Amino acid sequence: MKILFYRYNSICEPSIIAALTGFSIDVQEIMEDKSGTIESAKCNIERVRSAIESYKPDAVFSINFFPMLSKICHIYGLIYIAQSVDCPVMELFDKSVQYETNRIFLFDNMCRLSENIGTP
């Protein structure tokens, strides 16, 4: 299995990468440009798109939910795995959270995603 791991320097990332590689999962890392400019956002999208096309992962993984990743994965028909480590995560209110390609894991039982998106 091949995972594209979208990083932004969360303290959780190194241990999760170690666990994935410990299970013989091939992990390619891509680092988010956090400069906050429109150009950096466009660069992040292009880097993810390029990495998907060249690496051909089975899934994309990130700590916390990124609507941009969800949308790109939906376009490519890839599974997007997001593990929430923060609460609240305001990005969970984005409509892209409803894509069938998402697998979102929340650590806090007070974050009831289904109530927020209107599903049972």
N, C-alpha and C positions, 0 to 999 in steps of 0.2 A: 504494500500500500504506500502511496505517495501523498504527503500532506504539504500544502503550501501554508506556512505559518506567518501570519501578518503580525508584526511586532511593533510595539510603541514604547518599549522599555518598562513594562510592568514588572514588578518584583516576582510575579508568579511565572513568568515565561521560562526562565532557565530550568526550573524543576519539571515543568510540563514537557519541554523539549527533551529533557533527559529521560523521562518516563516513556515518551513516544519512541525514541530511538532504542530504549531498552527492550521494547516489544518488536524490534526490527522493522519499525516504520521509517521509511525514508522521509526526512524532513528537510524542506528548503525554506530558508527564512527570507523574509522581505521586511525591511524596516520602514516605518511610516516617516514621512517628512512632516515634522510638526511645526513648521515655521508659521503656519496659519494664513498664508497668502492664497489667493486664487490660483496662482501658478503652482504652488505646492500641492493643492488639492488636485489639479489637473495632472500633475506629475505622479501623485499617488495612484490615481486611476490608471494612468498609462503603464506604470510599473507593474501593477497587479495584472492588468490585461496581458502585458508582454510575458510576465512570469507564467501565467496560465497557459498561454499559447506555446511557450518553449518547454516548460517543465511537464505539462500535461498531468496535473495532480488529480487524485481521486476525490479530494476534498480540500477546502480552505478552512483554516482554523484561526480564531483570534480570541484573546481575552477581551471580554465585553463585546457588545454588539455594535457593528459598524454598518449603517444602512448602505453605504457605498459598496462594501463587500457583498452584502446581501443582493444588491441589484446586479452586480457583475456576475456573481455566481448563478443567479437566476437566468441571466442572458445565456451563459455557457452551459446551463443544465447541470451545474456542479452542486454538490452538497456543501453548505456553509455551516460550520460548527462554531458557535459562539458560547463561551463559558463566562457568565457574568460573575464578577468578583466585587462589583460595586452595587450599591443600592441607595437611592434609585438610579437607574440608568435611563436618562431621558430619551435616548435614541430608541428605546423600546416602544415609543409612541409613534414611530415612523410607520407608514403603511407597508413598507417592505418587510416588516416583521411577519406578515401573513404569508409570505412565499412558501410554497411546499418544499422548496429546496433547503430551507432553514432547519437547523437543529439547535435550539437555544436552551441552555442549561442555566437556571437561576439558583444561586446559593441561598437566598433568603425566602423563607416561606411567606413572608409578608408581601412579596412582589408577586401578585397574582396576575400574571400576564393575560390569562383567558378573560378576566373581568375587564381588562383594558382594551381588548380588541373585539369584545362582543361574542366570543365563542363559548360554548358550554364547558 
